[in-house]
Amino acid sequence: MKTLKIAIDGPAGAGKSSIAKEVASELGFIYVDTGALYRTVALYASRFDNRESFLRKLEHCDVELKYLGGTQRVFLDGEDVTDEIRTSEISMRSSEISALPEVRAYLSEKQREIARENNVIMDGRDIGTVVLPDADLKVYLTASVEERASRRYLELEGKQDAPTYEQILEDIRQRDYQDTHRKVSPLKQAKDAVLLDTTTMGFHEVCKALEDLIEERLELE
Ligand code: DC
């Protein structure tokens, strides 16, 4: 049976995951956060002394997505690392290792496998361009860098060791640069993707805009 595939790409902090998660649960689709896979491989890579030994053992990196009560959890060697991979150090490392062609090939195949078996909303950087070029709908979700930094700042405010707004802005700028300038599968809008700039939009407004696009494109009820 043909599965339905919705690809959402865009830069760090554009709100892809919260929007995609909400809309996927409305539709009964599986939400696949591909950034979590890159983050988990970055955690795995941190166990090795150098890049060569990490790449030699890449095939043994047992990374798996599981859906518990509708929520995605990510496992490394059977251990739930969903929360551990959310540090700013792992954010930066994942952006670095995601430039390696071996890592991209390994994870892209895993992502395609999930999409072959399930109706998915998949978010990432290269879903519409490389992983699922035949997706039923492609959306490029973005917002100004200042707005993305400010949203992330509000999310982290009050937490222990919360970074300053300036630190977040700098981190996001650096990741934007790395993600759009790498040689293999850089972040870019697919030719046939719909651009959704959410700089001045609220969460529910963006969810509604995405749901309208899906309804229109897939003719869902
Ligand atoms: O979406 P995120 O911030 O959790 O992703 C972490 C990093 O992983 C991001 O800086 C770039 C990389 N990534 C990628 O290269 N391709 C994807 N499909 C998803 C994430």
Residues whose N, C-alpha, C, O or C-beta is under 5 A from the ligand:
A	BS01	DC	A12 T34 G35 A36 Y38 S91 S94 S95 S98 D123 G124 R125 D126 R175 D179
